[in-house]
Structure formats: structure tokens, C-alpha cells
Amino acid sequence: MDFTVVRVISGDTFEVSPNWNWNDQTGRTVKVNGYDAPKQGEPGFEPAKYKLEKLLLNEQVELKELLKLPSDRLLADVKYNGLNLADYFYEYKIS
């Protein structure tokens, strides 16, 4: 199923619409599996968030290999235009 990215929270976390459903749980927040971006308050946070916003905001993504994390986040491999997002950002150095 495809989801639309409706809000970028950080360089590796965003919200989607419609809500995801997994193992009888639902939510909007997705953390990208495969890389970690700087957290708020850390150097590089704003550039990483900006890069993800420019790439994904209002775009369609596909979620694969799902794993539920605490605080209602879903850890997932994210596919955008057929490319694994973690591979893209690893190659192009998100932070």
C-alpha cells in the first residue's frame, strides 16, 4: 500500500496518510530503517530534516519490513520511486 508523507519530523522520521495498520495497531509516524539522522538539538538536525522534506513531503512512499517501536512509531524500510530510502541517503550523505 502507498502512503503520502504529510509531515516530516526529522531527517529519518515522518508522518503518513492514511494511517498505517500493523498487527492490530495503527498510527501515522514512521521511522526509516537503515540510517539514523541527527536528533533535534544535535548538529546537522535542520539540514537532514530539510533534505527529507524536499524529497518526500506530499510524495508517495511504500512501507516494507515493518516493526513496531515504542511511542507509536513504525520502523520500516521505505521505498520511494522504487529506491530504498536508506540506500539513497547513505549514498548521498543525508547529514
C-alpha atoms as one frame of an Amber mdcrd trajectory, in Angstrom:
protein
   0.000   0.000   0.000   1.206   3.502  -0.791   1.195   6.297   1.771   1.524
  10.052   1.373   4.122  11.804   3.519   2.203  14.628   5.200   4.761  15.896
   7.728   8.496  15.487   8.238   9.552  15.327  11.886  13.295  14.801  11.456
  15.790  13.534   8.916  14.627   9.953   9.462  11.057  10.234  10.786   7.829
  11.403   9.166   4.034  11.096   9.295   1.899   9.454   6.631  -1.684   9.417
   5.442  -3.637   7.230   5.583  -2.610   5.767   8.922  -0.606   2.555   8.772
  -2.081  -0.623  10.259   0.164  -3.384  11.542  -0.561  -6.260  13.949  -3.859
  -4.704  15.057  -2.144  -1.364  15.740  -2.426   1.880  13.827  -0.558   5.158
  13.644   0.907   7.863  11.429   4.571   8.090  12.445   7.243   6.167  10.520
  10.967   5.939  11.290  13.116   4.958   8.328  15.065   1.747   8.816  18.684
   1.745   7.690  20.072   5.079   8.842  19.897   7.467  11.776  19.698  11.210
  11.274  20.726  13.726  13.940  18.178  14.270  16.710  16.698  17.676  17.495
  19.343  19.794  19.210  22.221  17.885  17.583  24.420  19.361  14.839  23.014
  18.567  11.411  19.385  18.185  12.533  17.949  21.025  10.427  19.811  20.159
   7.185  18.814  16.489   7.481  15.171  17.385   8.122  15.183  19.862   5.239
  16.603  17.276   2.810  13.920  14.757   3.749  11.190  17.411   3.424  12.418
  18.421  -0.031  12.433  14.815  -1.159   9.313  13.319   0.435   6.797  15.929
   1.606   3.491  15.260  -0.206   5.072  12.325  -2.073   4.039   8.667  -2.150
   6.105   6.056  -0.314   5.788   2.333   0.221   6.493   0.738   3.619   8.180
  -2.683   3.818   9.630  -4.936   6.563   7.580  -3.377   9.330   8.495  -3.395
  13.018   6.609  -1.508  15.742   8.663   0.690  18.070   7.700   2.330  21.358
   5.836   5.649  21.196   3.539   4.652  18.335   6.240   4.705  15.650   6.623
   2.147  12.927  10.163   1.226  11.853  10.072   0.375   8.162  12.109   0.071
   5.021  10.816   2.982   2.950  10.636   2.795  -0.833  10.415   5.999  -2.856
  10.300   5.829  -6.648  11.399   2.198  -6.398  14.518   3.066  -4.392  15.198
   2.130  -0.786  15.358   5.459   1.039  18.157   4.297   3.358  20.323   3.419
   0.349  19.617   6.819  -1.197  20.579   8.735   1.919  23.568   6.544   2.653
  24.862   7.161  -0.852  24.125  10.889  -0.832  25.015  11.562   2.837  21.855
  12.957   4.419  23.674  14.656   7.294
